[in-house]
Amino acid sequence: MDDTTKKELQSAAFERLIQHLRERKDVQNLDLMDLAGFCRNCLSKWYREEAEKKGIEISDPDARKHIYGMTYDEWKKKYQK
């Protein structure tokens, strides 16, 4: 498999993970941290950090919005227990 295809597949899998987490609002970040060692906030930080490596500046709130599909405050009010 060539590098371009590999990166495309990884990107698609990452977007699928994001969509899955958006759909599973019943799963709290604390649950994810306890079981998997990462949460939605971790994903948003990793996303932001990878953008920075390419010279792209993304704020924490914008990175979280990409992962959550809405602002973090909105998500907390609607779904955080």
CNS distance restraints for C-alpha pairs under 8 A (distance, minus, plus):
assign (resid   1 and name CA) (resid   5 and name CA) 6.58 0.50 0.50
assign (resid   1 and name CA) (resid   6 and name CA) 6.56 0.50 0.50
assign (resid   2 and name CA) (resid   6 and name CA) 6.27 0.50 0.50
assign (resid   3 and name CA) (resid   7 and name CA) 6.11 0.50 0.50
assign (resid   4 and name CA) (resid   8 and name CA) 6.18 0.50 0.50
assign (resid   5 and name CA) (resid   9 and name CA) 6.16 0.50 0.50
assign (resid   6 and name CA) (resid  10 and name CA) 6.16 0.50 0.50
assign (resid   7 and name CA) (resid  11 and name CA) 6.00 0.50 0.50
assign (resid   8 and name CA) (resid  12 and name CA) 6.15 0.50 0.50
assign (resid   9 and name CA) (resid  13 and name CA) 6.11 0.50 0.50
assign (resid  10 and name CA) (resid  14 and name CA) 6.10 0.50 0.50
assign (resid  11 and name CA) (resid  15 and name CA) 6.22 0.50 0.50
assign (resid  12 and name CA) (resid  16 and name CA) 6.11 0.50 0.50
assign (resid  13 and name CA) (resid  17 and name CA) 6.18 0.50 0.50
assign (resid  14 and name CA) (resid  18 and name CA) 6.29 0.50 0.50
assign (resid  15 and name CA) (resid  19 and name CA) 6.20 0.50 0.50
assign (resid  16 and name CA) (resid  20 and name CA) 6.08 0.50 0.50
assign (resid  17 and name CA) (resid  21 and name CA) 6.21 0.50 0.50
assign (resid  18 and name CA) (resid  22 and name CA) 6.19 0.50 0.50
assign (resid  18 and name CA) (resid  67 and name CA) 5.88 0.50 0.50
assign (resid  18 and name CA) (resid  68 and name CA) 7.65 0.50 0.50
assign (resid  19 and name CA) (resid  23 and name CA) 6.26 0.50 0.50
assign (resid  20 and name CA) (resid  24 and name CA) 6.20 0.50 0.50
assign (resid  21 and name CA) (resid  25 and name CA) 6.71 0.50 0.50
assign (resid  21 and name CA) (resid  27 and name CA) 7.88 0.50 0.50
assign (resid  21 and name CA) (resid  40 and name CA) 7.76 0.50 0.50
assign (resid  21 and name CA) (resid  68 and name CA) 7.84 0.50 0.50
assign (resid  22 and name CA) (resid  67 and name CA) 7.69 0.50 0.50
assign (resid  22 and name CA) (resid  68 and name CA) 5.99 0.50 0.50
assign (resid  22 and name CA) (resid  69 and name CA) 6.81 0.50 0.50
assign (resid  25 and name CA) (resid  79 and name CA) 6.31 0.50 0.50
assign (resid  26 and name CA) (resid  79 and name CA) 7.21 0.50 0.50
assign (resid  27 and name CA) (resid  31 and name CA) 6.38 0.50 0.50
assign (resid  27 and name CA) (resid  32 and name CA) 7.21 0.50 0.50
assign (resid  28 and name CA) (resid  32 and name CA) 6.57 0.50 0.50
assign (resid  28 and name CA) (resid  80 and name CA) 6.69 0.50 0.50
assign (resid  28 and name CA) (resid  81 and name CA) 7.61 0.50 0.50
assign (resid  29 and name CA) (resid  33 and name CA) 6.14 0.50 0.50
assign (resid  29 and name CA) (resid  39 and name CA) 5.11 0.50 0.50
assign (resid  29 and name CA) (resid  40 and name CA) 6.40 0.50 0.50
assign (resid  29 and name CA) (resid  41 and name CA) 7.85 0.50 0.50
assign (resid  30 and name CA) (resid  34 and name CA) 6.09 0.50 0.50
assign (resid  30 and name CA) (resid  39 and name CA) 7.39 0.50 0.50
assign (resid  31 and name CA) (resid  35 and name CA) 6.17 0.50 0.50
assign (resid  32 and name CA) (resid  36 and name CA) 5.36 0.50 0.50
assign (resid  32 and name CA) (resid  37 and name CA) 6.59 0.50 0.50
assign (resid  32 and name CA) (resid  38 and name CA) 6.01 0.50 0.50
assign (resid  32 and name CA) (resid  39 and name CA) 5.27 0.50 0.50
assign (resid  33 and name CA) (resid  37 and name CA) 4.32 0.50 0.50
assign (resid  33 and name CA) (resid  38 and name CA) 4.78 0.50 0.50
assign (resid  33 and name CA) (resid  39 and name CA) 5.55 0.50 0.50
assign (resid  38 and name CA) (resid  42 and name CA) 5.71 0.50 0.50
assign (resid  38 and name CA) (resid  43 and name CA) 7.51 0.50 0.50
assign (resid  39 and name CA) (resid  43 and name CA) 6.49 0.50 0.50
assign (resid  40 and name CA) (resid  44 and name CA) 6.32 0.50 0.50
assign (resid  40 and name CA) (resid  64 and name CA) 7.76 0.50 0.50
assign (resid  40 and name CA) (resid  67 and name CA) 6.66 0.50 0.50
assign (resid  40 and name CA) (resid  68 and name CA) 7.29 0.50 0.50
assign (resid  41 and name CA) (resid  45 and name CA) 6.24 0.50 0.50
assign (resid  41 and name CA) (resid  64 and name CA) 6.64 0.50 0.50
assign (resid  42 and name CA) (resid  46 and name CA) 6.17 0.50 0.50
assign (resid  43 and name CA) (resid  47 and name CA) 6.06 0.50 0.50
assign (resid  43 and name CA) (resid  67 and name CA) 7.13 0.50 0.50
assign (resid  44 and name CA) (resid  48 and name CA) 6.17 0.50 0.50
assign (resid  44 and name CA) (resid  60 and name CA) 7.32 0.50 0.50
assign (resid  44 and name CA) (resid  63 and name CA) 5.05 0.50 0.50
assign (resid  44 and name CA) (resid  64 and name CA) 5.06 0.50 0.50
assign (resid  44 and name CA) (resid  66 and name CA) 7.46 0.50 0.50
assign (resid  44 and name CA) (resid  67 and name CA) 5.98 0.50 0.50
assign (resid  45 and name CA) (resid  49 and name CA) 6.04 0.50 0.50
assign (resid  45 and name CA) (resid  60 and name CA) 7.08 0.50 0.50
assign (resid  45 and name CA) (resid  63 and name CA) 7.07 0.50 0.50
assign (resid  45 and name CA) (resid  64 and name CA) 7.87 0.50 0.50
assign (resid  46 and name CA) (resid  50 and name CA) 6.09 0.50 0.50
assign (resid  47 and name CA) (resid  51 and name CA) 6.30 0.50 0.50
assign (resid  47 and name CA) (resid  63 and name CA) 6.65 0.50 0.50
assign (resid  48 and name CA) (resid  52 and name CA) 6.26 0.50 0.50
assign (resid  48 and name CA) (resid  57 and name CA) 7.51 0.50 0.50
assign (resid  48 and name CA) (resid  58 and name CA) 5.74 0.50 0.50
assign (resid  48 and name CA) (resid  59 and name CA) 7.25 0.50 0.50
assign (resid  48 and name CA) (resid  60 and name CA) 7.05 0.50 0.50
assign (resid  48 and name CA) (resid  63 and name CA) 5.92 0.50 0.50
assign (resid  49 and name CA) (resid  53 and name CA) 6.42 0.50 0.50
assign (resid  50 and name CA) (resid  54 and name CA) 6.81 0.50 0.50
assign (resid  51 and name CA) (resid  55 and name CA) 6.48 0.50 0.50
assign (resid  51 and name CA) (resid  56 and name CA) 4.95 0.50 0.50
assign (resid  51 and name CA) (resid  57 and name CA) 6.53 0.50 0.50
assign (resid  51 and name CA) (resid  58 and name CA) 6.98 0.50 0.50
assign (resid  52 and name CA) (resid  56 and name CA) 4.97 0.50 0.50
assign (resid  52 and name CA) (resid  57 and name CA) 5.63 0.50 0.50
assign (resid  52 and name CA) (resid  58 and name CA) 7.47 0.50 0.50
assign (resid  58 and name CA) (resid  62 and name CA) 6.26 0.50 0.50
assign (resid  58 and name CA) (resid  63 and name CA) 6.31 0.50 0.50
assign (resid  59 and name CA) (resid  63 and name CA) 6.16 0.50 0.50
assign (resid  60 and name CA) (resid  64 and name CA) 6.07 0.50 0.50
assign (resid  61 and name CA) (resid  65 and name CA) 6.10 0.50 0.50
assign (resid  61 and name CA) (resid  71 and name CA) 7.01 0.50 0.50
assign (resid  61 and name CA) (resid  72 and name CA) 7.11 0.50 0.50
assign (resid  62 and name CA) (resid  66 and name CA) 6.34 0.50 0.50
assign (resid  62 and name CA) (resid  71 and name CA) 7.89 0.50 0.50
assign (resid  63 and name CA) (resid  67 and name CA) 6.56 0.50 0.50
assign (resid  64 and name CA) (resid  68 and name CA) 5.89 0.50 0.50
assign (resid  64 and name CA) (resid  69 and name CA) 7.98 0.50 0.50
assign (resid  64 and name CA) (resid  70 and name CA) 7.93 0.50 0.50
assign (resid  64 and name CA) (resid  71 and name CA) 6.87 0.50 0.50
assign (resid  64 and name CA) (resid  72 and name CA) 6.26 0.50 0.50
assign (resid  65 and name CA) (resid  69 and name CA) 5.29 0.50 0.50
assign (resid  65 and name CA) (resid  70 and name CA) 4.89 0.50 0.50
assign (resid  65 and name CA) (resid  71 and name CA) 4.87 0.50 0.50
assign (resid  65 and name CA) (resid  72 and name CA) 6.41 0.50 0.50
assign (resid  66 and name CA) (resid  70 and name CA) 7.34 0.50 0.50
assign (resid  68 and name CA) (resid  72 and name CA) 6.83 0.50 0.50
assign (resid  68 and name CA) (resid  75 and name CA) 7.14 0.50 0.50
assign (resid  70 and name CA) (resid  74 and name CA) 6.52 0.50 0.50
assign (resid  70 and name CA) (resid  75 and name CA) 6.52 0.50 0.50
assign (resid  71 and name CA) (resid  75 and name CA) 6.30 0.50 0.50
assign (resid  72 and name CA) (resid  76 and name CA) 6.12 0.50 0.50
assign (resid  73 and name CA) (resid  77 and name CA) 6.22 0.50 0.50
assign (resid  74 and name CA) (resid  78 and name CA) 6.25 0.50 0.50
assign (resid  75 and name CA) (resid  79 and name CA) 5.71 0.50 0.50
assign (resid  75 and name CA) (resid  80 and name CA) 7.03 0.50 0.50
assign (resid  76 and name CA) (resid  80 and name CA) 4.65 0.50 0.50
